[in-house]
Amino acid sequence: MITTVLVANRGEIACRIFRTCRELGIRTVAVHSDADENALHTREADAAVRLPGASPAETYLRADLIVKAAVAAGADAVHPGYGFLSENAGFARAVTDAGLVWIGPPPKAIEAMASKTRAKELMGLAPLTEVTEADLPVLVKAAAGGGGRGMRVVRELAALDGELAAARAEATSAFGDGEVFVEPYLEDGRHVEVQILADTHGTVWALGTRDCSLQRRHQKVIEEAPAPGLTPELTEELHAMAVRAASAVAYEGAGTVEFLVSADGRAHFLEMNTRLQVEHPVTEAVFGIDLVAAQIRVAEGHALDSEPPPARGHAVEARLYAEDPANAWTPQTGTLHRLAVPDVRLDTGYTDGDTIGVHYDPMLAKAVAHAPTRAEALRRLATALERAAVHGPPTNRDLLVRSLRHEEFTTARMDTGFYDRHLAELTAPAPDPYAPTAAALADAHGRSRFGGWRNLPSAPQTRRYVMAGEEHEVRYRHTRAGLSVDGARVVHADARLVVLEVDGVQRGFEVARYGDDQVYVNATALTALPRFPDPAAQHAPGSLLAPMPGTVVRIADGLAAGAAVQAGDPLIWLEAMKMEHRITAPATGTLSALHAAPGQQVEVGMLLAVVQAT
């Protein structure tokens, strides 16, 4: 029997595994980088071991340090979570060589399937070795790992070499393996996968399908189970292919076989992920099982029943990211003041007051709803997210709510091109017009109505806020009856709650304020402007500012002050949260200044370069 598990991971998945371990009476050990010293997963474990450094390469990708930590902490088993070393056969062998139990598939199965190139060969497929114009578009893909990292769609042959280099760099940073390959890119397909679970006695379960078609940067955003709209024949075919793939490599534990399903209903094998998936909770909800507990029992040698439990209802999961979808999905950092999503399952690695840093994935949480029908599950999750308190850096919360209510999604006609087609409408600003009024009235609460007795109405007071990029001014008065504002009747106002009546309908506004300028009114974020602002620092036209904190990893070849550039040319590459981000020339002209250098750490808003337009 396993008594103590070290989780070789961080954040949400580490906390998720710890939860099951506590329920099973198993002690837990966390590993943490210096950046994660006070992270939630570090605090929740029974013991924690430091991995010196901050970057993944220094910490969570160091198999030797993690095995040493497990031995030092007295663990008798290691769970890899997902990402990092979860599909690294060498790590699995190092764990077992140290006399520890590996909660995952055998190293030989990982070797056979974790490399997407070898997996395709096993399934009778092969990647492209030479790419011609006729092959376009193609997909450059990391052979190891997942999560959309190391993936690039190439539509022009001239761009292939650059995209190969970028994919290799990203894959090396995320997984410690820079192998990439090229395969045909199927436009407008659906991403459908099958969850499998296998024991050491030859039983393999196919635990239904999942649809993960809503993706950005080839990383899943919304997932659901079962995949809607599949014919019984196609579902059976996918189940059979998944079981065949697992049986072919004597698989053990939890894994996922992924497919692209074309518009004509044909299934195309993508890969097998030899680990637990981020989206595993939707399968857990539908089948009523705990997949982490099942992984542990399989590792202990227990046999599965001959048949899986029956499926029940529908489940949908949304990934809440600290990012700005309207600005090329740019990751965001800062303090997460409050995170609360009511009435649904919430898996997270953060709690109120935690800092979202630059070193790791920007996912804050996964919200999961389960209901008897798909329509009910979508409604329940959309409403929960709409009512959620997410106070901190910008997130994709509004995008998630609109996606769950979009007609193309609710009628199950989505595909992997959903966000390419609909991003503009899904990210169009739609702030609450009464949010600035509520913020101003909450701020005004407690202020003295009069400096002394007077028999005249008080002069109007003003407060200014920035909401959705636009400035709003609110004028209000202190009267003998209380606060007064144009356009609404003030029913109640204090520092945390404002109730307004407009056209006979009362609405409540919960108000939260952090520091001098951050204000949240229900789900709307505002920035309070000072009454007497200092002159803002001005940047020259054509200034390229860092859109996020990160590291400069590359500068375009030959780039220097005085160089000619074309509009759209990539000039500088930043790495943040395990993803590369390009800074491009805003106009055709001359680079008049270059302040960035490879290896440089930059903060958001830092001046990187200046392009003088011609």
N, C-alpha and C positions, 0 to 999 in steps of 0.2 A: 504493500500500500504506500502511495505517495504521501509524505507528511509535510514537505516544504517545497514550494515552487518559486523559482526565480523567473521573473518575466523579463526577457531580453528586449525590452521595448519601453515606450514612454506614453504619456498622454492618455487619450481616451481608451485605447485598447488595453493598456496596462491596468487602468482602473476597472475596465469591464472584466478582465480575467480575475483580478483580485476579488471582485464581488462574488463570483462563482466559488472561488477558493474558500472564502469565508463561510459560504453556505455549506460547503462540504467538510468544513473543519480543518482545512489545510492552511498552514502558515504561509506567508508571502514575503518575498524579497524583491525590492526594486533596485534597479541601477539608474544612476542619474548623471548627466553631464553637469558642469558647473552652472550652465544656464538654467538647469532644471533643479537646482538644489532645494528650492522651496515649492516645486511644482506639486500639483495635487497627487499625482501617482507616487511621488516620493513620500508625501505625508501619510498616505493611506496604507502603505505597506507596513508589515510588522518589523521589517528591517530594510535598510537601504545602504547601497555601496556606491561610492563616488567613482565616476569615470573621468579623469582629469581632462579638461578641455571643453570646447563648446560645439565645434562642428561635428556632423555625423561621422566623418572619417576618423576623428580623434576619439570618438566615444562609442556610439551605438553600432558602429561597423567594426569595432575591435573585438573579434571573436576571442582572442587570447585573454583580454581583460575581463570579458563577461564570464568565461568559464572559471577564471581565477576567482571572480567575485562570488560565483555560485558555491565553489568549494569553501571559500573563507566564511560565508554566511551559513554554512551547514545545510544548503539546499540539497535535495535528492532528485530534483527534476527541473527542467528548463522548458518554458513555453516561449516561443519566439514572437507571438503576436502576428502582425502583418507588416510588410515593408522591412527595411533594414536587412537583417540577416535571416529572415524567415524562410527564404528559398535558397539558402546557401548550404550545399551538401557538405562542404568542408566544416562549417560550423556545427552541423548536426553530428558529424563524426567526432569532432573535438569534444562535444558534450558527452557522447557515449564512451569515448576513450577515457574520459575522466571518471567513469563509473556512475554517471548520472543518467536519469531517464529523459529521453527526448520526446516531448509531447508534440509529435508531428509524424509525417511519413518517413519511411526508411530513406537513408541517403541515396541509395540507387534509384529510387522512384523520383526523388528530387532532381537528380542528375538527368534522368530521362525526360522529365516534363518541365522543370523549372526554366531550362533554356528553351525559349520559344522556337529556335531553329531546330533543335533536336526533337522537340515535341512534334513539329510539323513533319519531320522525316519519319517519325514513328507512325504518324497517321497517313503516311503515303503522300505527303505534300512537300514542297520545296520552295524556299524563298527565291526571289529574283537575284541573279548574279550579275546580269548586265541589263541596264535600263535604257530603253530607247523612247523616242517621242510617242510611239504607239502604246507604250505601257502606262503612260500618264493618265490620271494621277496615281502616285504611289505613296505608300506610307513607310517612313523610316521609323524603326521600332527597336527599343532596347531588348536584347535577348534575355536579360534577367529583370526581375522586379516587376513593378506594375504602377498603378496609380496615375497613368498618363505621363509619367516622366520618361524622358528620352524618346518621345514620339513627335514626329513632324510630318505633315502632309506636304507633298511636293507636287506642284502643278506645272512647273517650268524646269526643263532639264538643266538649265544654267544654274539653278539654285540648289541642285542636288548635293554638290560637294560641301557647300556651306552648311546645309541642314544635317548632313552626316556628321560633320565636326561638332555642331551644336548638340546633337543628340548624344554623341559619345561623351562629351563633357558633362552633360546633365546626368547621364546614366552612371558615370563614374562617381560623381558627387553623391548621388542618391543611393546607389547599390554597391559601390566598390567594384563594378564590372562595366567596362566601356564597350563591350561587344554589342553591335547593332546589326540589323539586317533590313532588307527592303522587300515589301510585298505589295501586291495590287491593292488599291484603295477602293472599297465598295461604297459608292455614293448612296446616301439616303437609305441605308439598311437599318435594321433594328438590332440592338445589342441584347441578346438573350443568352442566359447561362443556366446551368444545372448544378445544384448543390449535391455533392456526393459525400457519403460517410461510409467508411469501410473499417472492419475490424481485422484482427490478426488470424481469424478463423475462416476467411474466404467469403464472408458476407459483404455485399456492397449495396448500399441504399442509394437510390436516386430520390432526393428530397425536393422534387418539384422544380419548377422553372422560376426565373426572375427576369424582369425586363429592366435594363439599365441604359436605355437609349438617350435619356437626357444627360448630355455630357458637355463640359467645356474643357478645352485643351486636352481632349481624350480622357478626361477624368470625370467619373460619374458624379452626378449632382442629386438626382432623384431616382430611387430604385423601388421596385414593387414585386410582390409575389402573390399569386402566380402571374406570369407574363400574360397579359390579356390578349384575346383575339386569336390565339393559336388553335389550329385544328387539332382534334384528338390524335390524328395520324402523325402530325408534325411533332406534337408533344412526346408521343411514344418514340419517335425516331431520335429526338434529342436525348431522352432518357437512355435509350439503348446505346447511343454513341458515347455518352458519358460513362456508363457502366463499363463499356468495352475498353475505353481509354484507361480507366482506373485498374481494371483487371489485368490489362496488358503489362502493367509495371508493378503488380503485386502491391497496390496502394494500401495504405493504412491511415486512418484518421479522416479529418475533414479536408475537402478540396473542392474546386470549382472548375467546370469545363465550360469555356466560353465560345459563343458562336455569333456570327452575323447572319441575320435572316433577311434575305432580299425581298423586294416587293412582290415577287412571284412565289414566295413561300419556300424558297430553297435555303437550306442551312449550310453555312460555310464555317468550318472549324477555325477558331482563332488560336486558342492556347488552353493549357490547363494550369491553373494556379494551385500550387502545392502548399496551401496554407488556408487559414481562415480569411474570409473576405470582410471588407469594411461593412458590406450590406447584409451580413449574416443575420441581423435581428429580424428582418422580414420573414425569413424562413423559420426562425424560431417561433415567431408569433403564429404563423399559419399552421405549423405542425405541433406546437405546444411542447417543444423540447428546448433544452439548453445545450447548444453545440459545444461550448467550452467544457461543460461537464462531460459530454459524450467523448470529447477528445481525451480528457483525463482518464476516463474509464477504459477507453481503447488502449491507451498507453499502459494501463495497469493489467491488460490482458483479458478484460471482460469481453464477452461475446454480445453482439447485437441480436435482437430478435430477428426472426426470419424475414419479417416485413416491417416497413416503417409505419409509424402511426398515421392515421388518416389526416388529410388536410382539412382545415376549417377556416372559412372566411377569406379575407383579403387584407394584406398589410402593405403599407407604403412608408418609405423612409426618405427624409430630406437631410442633406448635409449642410449645416450652417457654417459658412466660411467667413473669416475676417478678410473681406476683399471688396473691391469696387467693380461690379460687373460692367458698369457703364464706361469704365476707364480701363479697358483691356484686361479686366479681371485682376487688377493690380492688388497684391496682398497688402494688408493693413496691419499696423502694429500699435501698441499702446496698452493702456489699462482697461481691463474688462471690469467695469464697476458693478454690473449686475447681469446675471443670466438666469432667467426663469421662463420655462415654457410649460404652460398648464395642461393637465389632463392627458398627456401622452408619455410614452417612455422616452427618457432623455439620457443618452450615453455621452459623457463629456469628460475631458481631462482638465477642466477649468472650474474655478469657483469664484465668487465675487471678490474683486480686488486683485486677482492674478494679472500678471503682465503677459501680453502676447508679444513674443520676440521675433527675431528675424531668422533664426537658425532652422526652424522646422516647418512642417506643413501648417497652413493657416486654418485648418478645420477646427472650429470651436466645439461642435457637438453634432450628434445625430438625433433627430426627432423621429419617432416611429409611432404610427397609429395603426390599430387593427380593428376591423369591423366585419360584420357579416357579409357586406358587399363592397365592391370597389368604390362605388359612388359615395358610400358612407365613410369609407376610410379616407378618401381624398378630402371630403368635406371636413372631417374631424381634424385632420392634420393642418389643412389650410387655416381653419379657425384658430387652432392652438398657436400657430406661428404668428398669425395676425395679432393675437392678444399677448404675445410674448414680450417680456421686458429684456431687451438686449441693449444694454447701455455701455458704450465703449467705442472702439473703432468702427468705421463703416462695415456693414456686412451685406450678404446676399439675401437677407430675410425677405425683403419686399419682392425680389425676383422669385423666390420660392413660392410665396403665396400666389402670385400671379400665374406662375407656371402650373400650379396645382388646379387653378381655376380656368386655365386656357382651354378653349373649345377643342383644339386639336388634341390636347392631352386627355381631357375628360372623355372624349369619344374614342380614345386608344388608336389614334391615327398618327402618332408621333414616330420619329425616327432620329437617327444620330445628327441630323442637320437641323434639329428643332431650334437651337439657339442661334445658328447662323441666319435663319429666316426671321426670327421673332425677337432678337435681343433688343432692338430699338424700342419696340412697344412695351416690352417687359421691364425696361429700365427707365422709361419716361417718368419724369418727376410727377408725383401726385400727392403732394403734402396736404395735411389737414389745414384748411384756411383759418381755423380758429385756434390752432396751436400757438401762434405768437401771442394772441390775446390771453390765452390761459397762462402762458409763461409770464407775461407782464403782470397779470393780476396776482399770481402766486408770489412774484417778487415784491409787489407792492404791499402784500399783507404784512401788517405789523408796523408799517410806517405811520408816523403821526399824521393825522388828517390836517392839523392846523399848527402853525408855529405859535399862535396865540389866538385868543378869541377874536373872531371877525364876523361881520354880518353880511359878507359877500361870498359868492361861490368860489371855491378854490380854483386856481389856475390849472389847466390840464398838464399832466405829467406825460412824459414820453419815454418809451423804451424801444430799442432797436435790436433786431435779431437777423441773422442770416439763416435761411431755411431753403434747402434744395438749391443752393447757389445764388439765391436772390435775397435782397435786403427788404425787411418789413419793419415798418414803424407802427407802434401801438400808442394811442393816446387814451388816457383814462383820467378820472377825477376821483378825489376823495370827497364824499358828501356826508351829510349827517346820517343818511340812511345806509352808508357803506360805500363800496367801490362802484363806480359807474363807468360804462364803456359804450361807445356807439355800436349799434348793430346787434346787440344782445342784452338780455337782462341777466345781471349777476345774481344767481340764486345763492351761491355759497363761494367763498374764496378763502383758502388758507395756504400755507406754504407747500402743501402736498396735494391738495385736491381743490379743483375749481369746477363748479357746476354752472353752466350757462343755459339760458332758455332762448332759443331762436325759433321764431314762427310757431310758438306754442309747444315746442319739443325741447325737453331738457336732456343735456348730455353732460356726462362727467369726464373730467380730464385729470389723470394722475400726473403729477409734476415731480420730477427729480432733478436736482442740480448738483453738479460736481465741480469743485473749484470755482474760478471766477466766471467762466464763460460757457461751460457745457451744460445744456439743459435738454431734458427729454420730456415730451408731453405725449403720453400714451406711447405710440410707436414712432413718433416723429422726433428727430434730432434737430436741435437748433444751437446756434452759437450766439451768445449774448455779446453785443458790441458795447465797448465802454462809452460812457457819456461824453468823454473828451478824449478821443483816440489820438495817439501819437502818430506822426507822419509815418506811413509804412515804407519799409525799405523797397526801393525800386530796382528792377533788373532791366538790363538793356533788352531791346527787342531781339528775338532769336535766341534768348538764353535757354539752355537745356538744364533743367533742374532734376535732381534725383526724385523719382516719384515715390520712393520707399527707402527705408534703411537697407543697406546691403553691402556687398563687396563687388568692386569692379574686377571682372574676370578677364575681359578682353577689350582691346581697342582695335578699331579697323586698321588693317595693314596700311602703313604709310601715312596714317593720320597725324597731322601736326598743324600748328597755327600757320595759316596761309594756304592750306590745301583747299582745292575746289571740291564742293560736295553737291550732290543732286538731291532734290526733295525726296524723302523716303529712304535714303541710304541709311543702313544701320551703321552707327558710329561707335557706340559704346554698349557693352553687355554687362548687366548687373546680375548677380545671383542673390536671391533672397528666398527663404522658405523652400529651399531645394529646387527652385525653378529659375531658369534664365529669362531675363527680360531685356529686350532691345530698346535702346534709345536711338531714335532716328532723326535725320535732318528735317527740320520743319519747313525748309524752303531750299531752293537752289541758290547757291552763293558761295561764300568763302568762310572757312572756319577762322574766325578772328581770335579765338582764345580756346585753349584746351587745359583744363585743370585736373582732369581725371587721369589716373594711372593704374595699371594692373596691380591687384592686391590691395588697393586703397579701400578702407572702410568709409562709407558715406552715410550721412543722415538724410532724412527726407527734407527736400527743399534745398539741398546743397547744390551750388553752381558747378556743373560738370564741364560745360563748354558753351561757346557762343557762336552762332552762325549768322553772318551778315548777309542778308538777301541781296541779290543783284537784279 
